[in-house]
Amino acid sequence: MADEFDRKYLPDAIQTTFAVSLGAAYKGVNAMLNPMESVPQLITDMKSLVELPEDGGSSPQDIAQAIAGNFMAKGAEMMQSFKKAGERFTEDKK
């Protein structure tokens, strides 16, 4: 059963990993080529990581949970955008 699982899902995992890596590299190079556009976006993204919700608690645990949630949401958003960029990059080159 483990062999079936590995054979079925491993190629998809490798393809997804390759698309995310390629997309991250592609976006990184584009950010270096256009620093006047990418620096303000980077600053906005960094601010969004430490913003706290207005209805959140003020205890250290609530603050830590809010910041961790921001990091998880932003990380998932970045991975999705990297994956889309990597898939578009490979499709454009076909």
Secondary structure, 3 states (H helix, E strand, C coil): CHHHHHHHHHHHHHHHHHHHHHHHHHHHHHHHHCHHHHHHHHHHHHHHHHCCCCCCCCCHHHHHHHHHHHHHHHHHHHHHHHHHHHHHHHHHCC
